[in-house]
Amino acid sequence: MTLLPGLAPDSRWRHHSGRYYTVLLLANVHADDQENYPRYVVYRDDSGRTWAKSPERFLASMTPEIG
């Protein structure tokens, strides 16, 4: 289940603040009605807090962790 290249469950990302996050899941990617069921990236920080953003907002502030 990949919404965009690199954006997949278990992928690691670095926020522009320097903190790291792990994608847990991509929500509503199979919904036919994106207006009522928009796509979300659900992700967790290293202290266990869970967050959700649209893919566009997520990618605007994150870069993939390489290696």
DRENLUMTI-954513 format. One record per atom (N, C-alpha, C): residue number from 0; atom name; x, y, z. Coordinates in pm, 1 decimal, always signed. Example, Ala and Ser with C-alpha at 12.3 -4.5 7.8 and 13.67 -1.06 7.14 Angstrom:
REM DRENLUMTI-954513
    nr   atom          X          Y          Z
     0      N    +1319.0     -569.0     +780.0
     0     CA    +1230.0     -450.0     +780.0
     0      C    +1320.0     -330.0     +780.0
     1      N    +1285.0     -225.0     +708.0
     1     CA    +1367.0     -106.0     +714.0
     1      C    +1290.0       +3.0     +787.0
END
This chain:
REM DRENLUMTI-954513
    nr   atom          X          Y          Z
     0      N      +85.5     -117.3       +0.0
     0     CA       +0.0       +0.0       +0.0
     0      C      +90.3     +123.8       +0.0
     1      N     +116.4     +179.4     -115.5
     1     CA     +200.8     +297.8     -123.9
     1      C     +123.7     +410.6     -188.9
     2      N     +117.2     +522.3     -120.6
     2     CA      +49.5     +640.0     -172.2
     2      C     +143.3     +719.1     -262.1
     3      N     +264.2     +738.0     -215.7
     3     CA     +368.4     +808.4     -289.5
     3      C     +498.5     +732.6     -268.2
     4      N     +591.3     +740.6     -361.3
     4     CA     +717.2     +668.5     -342.8
     4      C     +782.9     +702.5     -208.8
     5      N     +819.4     +600.1     -134.8
     5     CA     +884.7     +619.3       -5.9
     5      C     +790.3     +638.1     +110.7
     6      N     +667.7     +673.7      +84.0
     6     CA     +569.7     +696.9     +190.8
     6      C     +493.4     +567.2     +213.6
     7      N     +540.2     +488.1     +309.9
     7     CA     +483.5     +356.2     +334.6
     7      C     +495.2     +324.0     +483.6
     8      N     +412.0     +231.7     +532.0
     8     CA     +423.6     +190.3     +672.0
     8      C     +565.9     +145.6     +704.9
     9      N     +609.6     +178.9     +823.7
     9     CA     +742.2     +147.9     +878.4
     9      C     +854.6     +233.5     +821.5
    10      N     +825.8     +326.1     +730.3
    10     CA     +931.3     +415.2     +681.2
    10      C     +961.8     +519.5     +788.4
    11      N    +1087.1     +563.4     +794.0
    11     CA    +1132.5     +661.2     +893.8
    11      C    +1156.0     +795.1     +825.3
    12      N    +1117.7     +901.9     +896.0
    12     CA    +1125.3    +1036.3     +840.8
    12      C    +1183.6    +1132.2     +943.7
    13      N    +1252.6    +1232.8     +893.9
    13     CA    +1310.3    +1336.5     +980.1
    13      C    +1234.7    +1466.7     +956.6
    14      N    +1182.8    +1521.4    +1064.6
    14     CA    +1113.2    +1650.1    +1060.0
    14      C    +1217.7    +1761.1    +1049.7
    15      N    +1179.8    +1875.5     +996.3
    15     CA    +1275.4    +1986.9     +984.2
    15      C    +1328.6    +2032.6    +1119.8
    16      N    +1260.3    +1996.9    +1228.7
    16     CA    +1306.8    +2029.6    +1364.3
    16      C    +1418.5    +1936.9    +1411.7
    17      N    +1438.9    +1826.4    +1338.2
    17     CA    +1540.4    +1729.6    +1375.9
    17      C    +1485.2    +1604.3    +1441.6
    18      N    +1357.9    +1602.7    +1474.7
    18     CA    +1297.4    +1485.3    +1536.6
    18      C    +1267.2    +1379.5    +1430.0
    19      N    +1262.5    +1253.7    +1474.8
    19     CA    +1235.6    +1142.5    +1383.8
    19      C    +1098.6    +1082.1    +1409.9
    20      N    +1036.1    +1033.4    +1302.8
    20     CA     +901.3     +976.8    +1307.7
    20      C     +895.5     +850.8    +1222.8
    21      N     +806.2     +760.5    +1261.9
    21     CA     +783.2     +637.8    +1187.1
    21      C     +639.2     +635.9    +1138.3
    22      N     +619.8     +611.7    +1008.8
    22     CA     +484.7     +601.3     +952.8
    22      C     +423.7     +470.3    +1000.5
    23      N     +303.5     +479.2    +1057.3
    23     CA     +231.4     +360.4    +1103.5
    23      C     +142.2     +304.8     +994.1
    24      N      +67.3     +395.3     +928.8
    24     CA      -22.9     +351.3     +823.0
    24      C      -66.2     +469.9     +738.5
    25      N     -119.3     +437.5     +623.3
    25     CA     -178.2     +536.5     +533.6
    25      C     -327.8     +510.1     +534.3
    26      N     -405.4     +606.6     +582.3
    26     CA     -549.0     +587.8     +600.9
    26      C     -627.8     +636.1     +479.6
    27      N     -733.7     +565.2     +449.4
    27     CA     -831.3     +599.9     +346.2
    27      C     -775.4     +597.4     +204.1
    28      N     -667.0     +524.9     +180.6
    28     CA     -609.1     +524.1      +45.9
    28      C     -697.0     +451.3      -54.5
    29      N     -787.9     +367.2       -6.8
    29     CA     -875.5     +293.3      -97.8
    29      C    -1015.5     +353.1     -106.8
    30      N    -1038.1     +464.3      -38.1
    30     CA    -1170.9     +527.2      -38.8
    30      C    -1200.2     +587.4     -175.7
    31      N    -1319.7     +564.9     -223.6
    31     CA    -1361.8     +622.7     -351.3
    31      C    -1398.7     +769.7     -337.8
    32      N    -1441.1     +809.8     -219.4
    32     CA    -1488.1     +945.9     -195.2
    32      C    -1384.0    +1021.0     -111.7
    33      N    -1284.1    +1078.6     -177.3
    33     CA    -1175.7    +1148.4     -107.1
    33      C    -1223.2    +1277.0      -39.4
    34      N    -1334.7    +1331.2      -82.7
    34     CA    -1386.4    +1451.2      -16.7
    34      C    -1434.2    +1419.7     +124.3
    35      N    -1505.2    +1308.7     +140.2
    35     CA    -1555.9    +1269.9     +271.6
    35      C    -1458.4    +1183.0     +349.2
    36      N    -1365.2    +1118.3     +279.5
    36     CA    -1266.9    +1030.2     +342.1
    36      C    -1127.8    +1065.0     +289.9
    37      N    -1073.9    +1179.1     +333.3
    37     CA     -942.3    +1221.1     +282.0
    37      C     -831.6    +1127.7     +329.1
    38      N     -725.1    +1124.0     +252.0
    38     CA     -609.0    +1042.5     +287.6
    38      C     -532.4    +1107.4     +401.9
    39      N     -478.5    +1022.5     +489.2
    39     CA     -396.2    +1069.3     +600.1
    39      C     -275.6     +978.8     +617.6
    40      N     -166.8    +1039.2     +661.6
    40     CA      -49.6     +965.6     +705.7
    40      C      -57.9     +962.9     +857.5
    41      N      -60.9     +844.1     +915.3
    41     CA      -62.6     +829.0    +1060.8
    41      C      +78.7     +787.2    +1100.7
    42      N     +137.8     +863.4    +1191.7
    42     CA     +278.0     +840.3    +1225.8
    42      C     +301.5     +861.4    +1374.2
    43      N     +415.2     +808.9    +1423.7
    43     CA     +446.5     +812.9    +1566.0
    43      C     +585.9     +870.1    +1585.8
    44      N     +598.9     +950.5    +1691.2
    44     CA     +732.9    +1000.7    +1724.6
    44      C     +802.3     +898.4    +1814.1
    45      N     +928.2     +922.9    +1843.0
    45     CA    +1007.4     +826.1    +1919.1
    45      C     +966.3     +815.3    +2065.7
    46      N     +883.9     +908.1    +2114.2
    46     CA     +834.2     +897.6    +2251.3
    46      C     +696.8     +830.6    +2257.1
    47      N     +644.3     +786.0    +2141.3
    47     CA     +519.4     +711.2    +2138.4
    47      C     +394.8     +790.8    +2108.0
    48      N     +407.7     +921.3    +2089.0
    48     CA     +290.5    +1002.9    +2055.9
    48      C     +253.1     +980.8    +1909.6
    49      N     +121.9     +975.3    +1883.3
    49     CA      +71.4     +948.0    +1748.6
    49      C      +13.2    +1075.6    +1688.5
    50      N      +39.9    +1092.9    +1557.9
    50     CA       -2.4    +1212.0    +1484.8
    50      C      -64.3    +1170.2    +1351.5
    51      N     -138.2    +1260.6    +1287.9
    51     CA     -194.0    +1235.8    +1155.1
    51      C     -196.1    +1366.6    +1077.3
    52      N     -153.2    +1358.1     +951.7
    52     CA     -155.8    +1473.9     +861.1
    52      C     -190.6    +1425.2     +721.9
    53      N     -235.5    +1517.2     +639.3
    53     CA     -253.1    +1484.1     +498.4
    53      C     -115.0    +1454.6     +439.8
    54      N     -107.0    +1373.6     +336.1
    54     CA      +23.6    +1345.7     +275.5
    54      C      +97.6    +1472.8     +232.6
    55      N      +26.3    +1569.6     +182.2
    55     CA      +89.2    +1693.8     +137.5
    55      C     +153.4    +1768.7     +254.2
    56      N      +81.5    +1779.9     +363.9
    56     CA     +136.9    +1848.1     +482.0
    56      C     +252.0    +1769.3     +543.2
    57      N     +238.5    +1637.3     +546.0
    57     CA     +344.5    +1553.1     +600.2
    57      C     +472.7    +1572.1     +518.9
    58      N     +463.3    +1560.2     +388.4
    58     CA     +581.7    +1569.6     +302.6
    58      C     +643.3    +1709.0     +299.8
    59      N     +564.8    +1811.2     +329.6
    59     CA     +616.6    +1948.8     +329.2
    59      C     +717.6    +1973.4     +440.4
    60      N     +709.6    +1895.4     +550.0
    60     CA     +798.4    +1919.4     +662.4
    60      C     +891.3    +1803.3     +695.1
    61      N     +887.7    +1697.5     +612.8
    61     CA     +966.2    +1576.4     +641.4
    61      C    +1057.2    +1540.5     +525.5
    62      N    +1167.4    +1474.2     +560.7
    62     CA    +1253.4    +1412.3     +459.9
    62      C    +1276.9    +1267.9     +501.2
    63      N    +1285.1    +1177.8     +404.5
    63     CA    +1302.2    +1037.3     +440.0
    63      C    +1438.6    +1012.3     +503.0
    64      N    +1440.6     +921.8     +600.8
    64     CA    +1567.7     +880.7     +660.1
    64      C    +1632.9     +783.1     +562.9
    65      N    +1757.3     +805.2     +532.5
    65     CA    +1828.0     +718.9     +436.5
    65      C    +1931.1     +637.7     +510.6
    66      N    +1927.7     +505.1     +484.8
    66     CA    +2025.5     +414.7     +544.9
    66      C    +1991.2     +387.9     +683.1
END
